[in-house]
Every structure is written in C-alpha cells, then in structure tokens.
Amino acid sequence: LNKELGREYYRALRELSGELGIRDDATAVRIARMPEVLMLSDTQLDPEEVETTLLQAVEQALGQFMESREREGEQLKEDILAKLHGMSSNISGIEERYPQMVVDYRKKLTDKVRELLADSQIEESRIAAEVILFADKICTDEETVRLKGHIHRMEEVLQENEGVGRKLDFIAQEMNREANTILSKANDITVSNMAIDLKTEIEKIREQVQNIE
C-alpha cells in the first residue's frame, strides 16, 4: 500500500471535483484502484521456517487436546467410582434383607397351612424342609460375593494409566449378568427394587466406559 501516492490522488480528485463543480466521490475504494496505490509482490517463504511454525502449532493443539482428554477421563473416573459406591450400598441392602425374607416366608407358609388344614398341629419338620428349599432357591450369596469382587476389580482398573476401556467393559458385562440373576431370584419387592437399581447403575457405567480408551 503506497499511502503517500493515495493521498496525492485524493487531493487531486478533490481539486478536480471543485473546479468542475461535480460531486466529490473520492472514496477509499476508488483511490485504491488508482495505478500503483496497491501493488502485489511475490514473497518467498522459508520451508524450514514454515515447517517449524506448523509443528509448533500442531504440538500445541495436541497438548491442549490431551489435557482436555485427561480432564474428561478424571471426571469419568470419579463418576464411575461414585456409581460403584452406590452399587455397594445396594448389595449390602440385599444381603441384609435375605434373612428377613426367609423369616417372612416361614410365617406366610405356616399361616397358609394352618388356614388350609384348620389345624394348629403342624409338622414343624415339613415346614422347616420347605423353608430350606425356599431359602436355597432365593439365595444370592454367590452373586453378591462376585459382584463385590467385580466392583473391587473395577476400582483397581480405574487406577491404571492406559488400555482400561476394554477391561472395564468386560467387567461391566459380568456385573450385569450377576444383577440379572439376583433379579430373577428375587421374591421380594425390596430386593427387586435394589436389583433394578443395580442394573440401572451398571448400564450407566457401561455407557460411560464407551468413552474410555
């Protein structure tokens, strides 16, 4: 841009407009179109300098990207750990509820037999045998033990530095299998609700795990 030449053109156009008595339309765009006010010139770029600049920009962008990924990873880890803590509470609730379920069943069975037989003389051995069968049928000790083991293992994997996504996804699948078994055995609304909560939290964990490498 030749600013001095542009000013000369401007002064000349203003003077000419005054002498001819016509409207002054000496705009910047019109002046820029005058000869040699704007000139293009070839600039030779240094390939090494261009490469250095590009590499610096790429490294900076990658650094910011990795920092963002690490922050996201920390947030995901904290969220999953919170969900695992909630699952542990539900598992404890299921374990605590089991003995009461057996007691409730024994009472219901005894009352039903007395009602049907209209006889207070009930063979306790028959009742006991039926209660034992029921207790074995609804027992979820193995499932809750395995679930607690999976939770502990997932907490360990979350402390690892890389390649944890596949491991977490596999553990989540195993968790879901145990929760399904507990739900299928549940003969109690309280346990059923807890098992449903377990499945809900596991599904949320599986969704989060999809974002982890």
N, C-alpha and C positions, 0 to 999 in steps of 0.2 A: 504494500500500500504506500503510494507516494503522496503523503499528506500535503506537502507544500504545493505540489502541482494541482492537487484537488482544490486547494484554497484559491489558487490563481484562476482556475476555471470558474469557480463560484463567483469571484469578484467580476470576472469578465462577463459572465451571464447576467449578473445583477445590473451591471453598467449598460449592457445591451438592452435589457428589458426597459430600463429607464429612458433611454434615448428613443426607443421605438414606441414607448407608451403601451406596452403589452404586459400581460400578467407574468409575474415572476414565478416560474415553475422549476427553479434550480434545486431540485431535490437531491438528496444524497445518492439515491439510486441512479439518477440521470448523470450526476457528476462521476460516479464510479464507472460509468460506461465510456467516459472520455478516454482517448488514447493515453496509455501508459500510467493511468491512475492506479489501476490494479494490474499486476503482472504475475504470471505463473512462472515458477522456476523449478527445475528438477533438483531433488535432494537425494543424495546418495546415503543410504543407511548402512551403518556398520553391522554386518551379520552377527558378529560376536556380541556386540552391544545389545542387539535385538534379542538374541538367544538368552543372554544373561537376564535381561528385563523380563522376558516371558517366564523363564524358570523361577525367578523370584516371585512373580505373581502367582504361578501355579503352586509353589511351595506354601505361600501364604494362604491361598484358598484351601489347600489340602489340610493345613494345620488348623484352620478355623473349622473345617468340616469334621476332623477327628475330635476336636474339643466338643463340638456340638453332639457328636455321637456318644462320646464318653458321658456327657451330662445326661443325655437321654437314657443311656444304659444304667446310670446310677439311680435315676428316677424309677426305671422299670424294676430294678432290683429291690428298692425299698417298697414298691407297691406289691411285688410278689411276696416278699417277706411278711408284709402285713396280712396278706391273704392266707399265708401258711399259718400264721399265728391264730387267725380266726378259725381255720380248719382244726387246729389242735384243740381249741376250746370245744368245738362240736364233737370231736372224737371223745374227749373226756366226758362230755354230757351223755353220749351213747353208752359208754362203759358204766357210768354211774346209774343209768336208767335200767340196765339189763336185770339186776336182781329184783327190782321192784316189779318189772314185767312178769317175772316168774311168780312172785307172790300174788299179784293181781290175777294171774291165770288160775292159780290153785284155788283162790277164793271163788272165782267165777265158776270153775268146774265143780267144786264142792256144792255150791248153791244150786247149780243146774241139776246135778244128780239127785240131790235131796228133793228138788221140786218134781222131778220126773218119777222118782220112786216113792215119794211121800213117806220116806222112812229116814229117820235120823241115824240109823245104824248103817254106816257106810264103811266099806272095807278100805281102810287107810292105805293099804299096800297097793290096791288098784289105782287109787288117786295118785299116790306117790309115783307109780310107774308111768302114768300118763303125763304127770308134770315133768318127769325126767325126759320123756320123749319130746315134749314141747320145748323144754329148756335147750335141748340139744339142737332142735330144729331152728330156733331163733338165735342161737349163739353166734356172736360176731367177733369173738376174741381174736381169731386168726386174722380177720380182715382189718380190725383196728390196729393190731400189732404191726401188720405190714404197712398200713397207711402211715403210722408214726415213723416207721423206718424210711418210707419214701420221702416224708417231709424232711427228716434229718438229712437224707442224701441230697435233696434239692437245695437245702440251705448250704451244704458243703460245696455243691457245684456252683452256686451263685458267687462264691468267693474266688473261683478260678478266674484266670485272666482272659482266656480265649477258647473258642471252639465249644461253648457251652450250650448253644441253641439246640442241637440235636439231642444232647443228653437230657436237657430239661423237657423237651417234647416227649421223649420216651418215658421219663418218669411220670409226667402228667397223664399219659395213656394208662400206665399201671395204676395210678391213683384212681382214675375214673372207673377202672374195672372193679376195684375193691369197693368203691362207693356204690356201684350198681348192685353188687352182691349184698351189701348191707341193706339197701333199699328193698331188694327182693325178699329178704328175710324179715323185714320189719313187720311186726304185728301190733304196732303201737303208733298212734298219731304223733307222739312227741319224737320218737326215733325216726319216723318217716320224714318229718319236717327237718330234722337235723341232717338226715342223709341227702335230702333235696338241697339243703344249704351247702353241703359238701360238694355236690355235683355242680352247683352254680359257681362256687369259688374255683373249682378245678377248671371249668370251662373258661372262666375269665383268665386264669393263669395260662391256659393253652393259647388264648388269643394274644396275650402279652408276649409269650415265648416266640411267636411268629416274627416278632420284631427284633429278636436277638440272634446274633450270628454265633 
